[in-house]
Structures are given as C-alpha cells and as structure tokens.
Amino acid sequence: MNAPLVEVIAEELNAPVPAEVSAAAAALAHKPGVLAVLFYGSVLRTGDFDGVLDFYVLTDGIRSRGLRALATRWLWPDVSYVETPVGTRMIRAKVATMPIDTFRTAVEGRSLDTTIWARFTQPAALVWAADAAVARRVIEAVAAAVTTAARFAAVLGPESGEAADYWSALFRQTYTAEFRVERPGRERQILAYHPERYDRLLPLAWDAAGIGHARDGDVLVPSVPATMRRAVTRAWRARRRAGKPLNVARLVKAAFTFEGATRYALWKLERHTGVHLPLTPWRERHPILAAPGVLWRVWRGTRISPAR
C-alpha cells in the first residue's frame, strides 16, 4: 500500500465531525459485532442535519440467519433507517451494514460491484473504530478504494486531461453501470465541493496502482501498461454488464429486508408533501402491503385545499 496515499486518507478519515454525528455513530457502535462506523454522503459536505445522515457500519461477520443471511452474503449491504435523539434534535440516518472482510474485497475491486469503491473515493470520516488495528484496516481499505477507482479512471478517462476530467469520466461510467438516475453534471457537483482534494488524490492513487504519469501544469498524462489496460478494460466490460442486474437485485432485496423502511418512507413523504401519516404497527410490519394505502392517503392529502 502506497504510504503517501494512506497518510492522506488517514488525515481525512480522522478529521473531527460534529457532535451530532459522533452521537449517532456511538449509538450504532453499541450493536453486537460492530467494528467500525464510517460517515459519508451529502451531509458530510453540507452539514444540513435536517436531512438524512449516511453511515456504513462494518462488522465482524454476518449475524443474520436463513434466507436473509444468504441474501446478505451475495447482495450486501443490509440497509436500515435509524432515528437517534441528540439533545433537542432528532438525527435521522440511513445505515448500510456489511462485514469488514467483504468491504475489503469490494474496495479492492475483487467483485463485480462498483458501488463501494466509487462511493469511498468520495470524502468520508471514520467516526468510531473498535481499536487502533481496526482503524488501520479501514484506512487501508479506503485507500484501496481510491486506488481501484483511479485505475479504472486512467483507462475510462481521456488520454490526457486535468484530474477532474478523469474523475468525471469515472463517475459518469459508474452511474450508467449502476442503474442510477443522476442529473447531468452530477459528477461535477461532487468534485466542486473539494476540487483540490481530487487533484491531490489522483497522482497518489496512480502511483499506488503502478501507473506512471507525466504532468504539464494541471494536465496529466497517465502511462498505463498495456497488460494492465487490457485487464482493466475486460474488468470494466464485465462490471458494466453485471451492474444493472446486480443493483436491481439489491433493490428487490431491500424491499423485503430494509429495517425501518416504513418509518423512513413516512418521514420522507411528510417532508416532501406536508402530509402526516402515523406509523402504525401494521404499517411497520407490512411496508409493501401498506404502500398502496399510504400513497392513496398522501394523494388525497395533497388534493385537499388548506381552506377546507
């Protein structure tokens, strides 16, 4: 592992976070088998705690049983929605959970998945770790995610260009492969939050990947070995073919295993429509069966004039 890249990632992951984030992470860390809690996503960039925080929880293994355990083994991560009171504020969080060994496999690009290494190419914070050894494992894993992303960026990007050109090309390709609906220019919005960071990371990650490069001012020219280029091109074709079916399967899994899905959906609907619907035990136990009735109530609620 490239020491300069690891040092940069360690500095970033260990940066302080707001007290609300630490409190929410501490609540997640108390669950059995948790080794580390990572914070990432739009709230990390904006600090808007009225939205939903995004956490990745890394564990010592799969603790579910039966069909759920089988689904988790092949269609990670498990997703849940959690509400944590912090002082007078309710912190809402979407939590993705997966074993730390699976996380390492994913960030190194040793699976057909693109979501994990693409996500952790973006800023994150290591809010909680069980001990220093676990923290080191997470730091090295995130550095591996950036290295994997940079390897694909060198092949999928232009022959020469600024660092942002390579990251933009990479993100556009992963959006297409992952069956994600993103507005045009979304990749530029991500890069605009901290452009110096991405400029700094790309040469370090290319060094870690064994990719030489020349620089002329802000313009970079990667030198990808021919054998690596062929291997990366084949790998990307496989991921592009598998990406949409894989993510559709994850959506189907989430429909049946998303813990707290009804609570999350009702909060989201109220936030966007102003229609409040109570969380009943039946709705919480049967989110799919309850969905048509909920949508009908929301539709009627938005049709009724406030004057009535």
N, C-alpha and C positions, 0 to 999 in steps of 0.2 A: 504494500500500500504506500502510495506517494506521501511522504511526510509533510511537505508544504500544504498539499490539499487537505490532509487530515487536520492540520493545525487551523486552517481557515474554517473548516466545518466545525471543529470543536469550539472555536471562538463564537461562531454564530449560534450553535445549539445551546451554549451555556450563557447566552445573553439573558439579562433579567426580564421577567414578564410581569404584567400587572398582578396585583393580589388576587383579583377575581379568577384569573387563570390558574394560579397556584392552588387556590382553594378547591376549584373544580377538579383539578388533577389529583389532589390529595384524596378526594372522595373516591375517585376511580381507582387509585392505587391500593385502597384497602381491600379490594376484592381478591379472592384466593388466586394464587398463581401469577399475579401481575409482576412483571419485571421492570417495565419502563412505560412512561406516558409521554408521548410527543404531541405538541400543539402545532397546528399549521392552518393554512387557509386564509380567507379574506379578512377575518377579524384580526389576525396577526398583523396584517398590513394596515388596516383602517382603525382598529381599536373601537369599533362600534359594537358595544356589548348588548345592544337591543336585538341583535341578530343571533344566529346560532354559531357557537364555537365548534371547531372541528378538532377531534383528538384521535390519535392512533394509540391503542393500548397493546403492548407486546407482552406475551405471556410465556410461561414455561412449557406449554403444550395445549392440546385440545382437551377440554374438560367435559364437553357435551357427550351424549351417547346416542346410539341408534342412527336413524337416518340423518339427524341433524349433524352428528359427528362426521358422517360420510360426506355430506354436502360441504361442511366446513373444510374438510381435508382437500377437496378439489375446487371449491368455489369460495375461497376466502376473499375478503374478511367477513366476520359476522358484524352486523350493524345494529346499533341500538340508539335510542334517544333518551337522554337523561336530563332531569331538572334538579339543580342544586341551589338552595337558598344561601346567599352570601351577604350577610348583613341585611339590608333592606332590598336587595336586588335578587331577582331570580335569574340564575345563569342557566341557559339552555345549551345543550351540547349534543352533537351527533358524534357517536363513538364507533370507530372501526376497531375490531379486535382480531388479532391473529398471533400465532406462535412466533417467537423471535427467530427461530431457525427457518421458518417459512419466509419471514420478512427478508432474511439474508439471501435466501435463494432467489427471491423476486428482484431485489435491488441489483443483484449481480447479473440479471438478465438470463438466468438459467431456466426460466419458464417462458411460456408464450405470452404471459401477461406483460403489458406495458404500463399499466396504471400506477404501480408502486414506484418504480424508478423515475417516471415522468413527474409524479407528484412531489417526490422528495428531492428533485432537482431544484424546486422552489423553496423559499425560506421556511424553516421550522425551528421549534425550540424544544429541547429536551427538558421538560418541566420536572420530571421525577424519575429516578432510577434506584433500583434496589441497593446497588453498591457501585463502587468505582469500576469494577470489572465489567458489569453490565453496561455502565455508561460508555466505557471504551468500545464495547461491542456495537452499541448503537451508533456512536460517532463514526466508526469504521464502515458500518453498513450504509449510512447516509453518504459518506464519501464514495462508496462503491456505486450508489445510485447515480451520483453526478458523473462518475466515470463512464458508466454504461450509457447514460444519456449523451455524453459528449462523443462517444464512439459512433453512435447512430447519427448524431448531428453532423459529424465530419463527412459521412457518406451521403446522407439525405440532403445536406445543405449545398450551397454554391461552391464552385471551385475556389473562389476567394471572396472575402467579404468581412464586414465587421462582426464582432461576436454576436450582436443582436440578430444578424441575418441567419446565423446557424441555429440559434435557439428558436427563432421564429419558425424556421423551416421544420424543426423537430416537433414543436408543439402542434403546428398545423397537421403534420402527418399523424401524430398520436390521436388528435381529436377525430380525424377521419377513421382511423383504425378502431377506436374505442366506441364508436356509435354514440358520440357525444354531440349534443346540439349546442354549438357555441356561436355567438355573433361574430361576423367577420371582424378581424382586428383584435380579437380577444387576447391573442398571444402578445401583441404589442402593449396592451394594457398591463399584463403581468410584468413584462420587462420594464415598463416605465416606472414602477414603484421603486426599483432599486437598480438602475442600469449599470452602475459601477460594479455591483456585486457580480452580475453575469459576465461583464467584461473581464473581471479578475479570475473567475472560476474556470472559464473555458480553456485557456492555455495550461493551467494547472491540471485540469482533468485530461487534456490531451497527453500531457507528459505521463500521467498515471496510466493511460491506456496504451502507451507506446507509440503515440502518433506524433511525428515531428511536425514542426510548423515554422513558417517564416512570418515576419511582421514588417509592414511598411506603414508606419504611422498607426492608424486604427484598423488597417486592413490586415487580415490574417489569411495565410495560405497553408492549409494542412497538407501534410505529405503522408497519405495513408498507404501502408504496404499493400501490394497487390493481393497477397493471400488474405489479409485482413479485410480488404474491400470486398472480395468475393464472398467471404464468410458472413460479413455483416449484411450484405445485400440479400443473401439467401435467408438469413435470420429474419430480416425485416419482411420479406415476402411471406414467410410463414406466419409472422405475427399479424400482418395485415389481413391475411385470410382468416385467421382464428379470432381476431379481435372482436368483431361484431357478434358472432355466435357465443363467444365466451361472456361478453357483457350482457347479452340478452338472458343467458342462463343465470347470471348473477342477479339480474332484476327479478326473475321468476323466484329464485331462492329467497330474495329479500322480501317478496310479497308474503311469504309464509313464515319467515323467521325474524323479521325486523321487530325487535323488542321495543315497545313504546311507540309503535307506528301510529296508533290512533291518537295518542296524546300529541305527537308531533304534527300530524295532519290537521287536527282541530285547531292547534295554535297557529299553524301556517294559514289556514283558511280565515281565521278571525283577523289575523294580521293584514291579510290582503283584501278581505271583503267587509270586515267590520261585523260579521255575523257570529255571535257567540253560541256555541252548542256545548252542552255539558258532556263531560266524559263519564259515560255510564259503564257499569261492569260489563254489560253485554257488548257494547261497542269496543271495549278494550280487549275482550276475549275473542271477538269475531270481527276484526277490522275489514276483511274482504266482504263479508256478508253485510256489514253495516254501511259500506261505502255508498251504495245507491241511495239509501235513505238520507245519509248525510248530505250528499250532493243535491238531492231534492230540496232539503231544508235550506241549504245555502242559496239555491236558485230562487226559492220563494222569498227568502230574506232580502236578497238584493233587488227583488222586483217591487217590494213594498215601499211606498214613499214614506219618508220620515214624517210628513204631515199627518199621516194616518195612524 
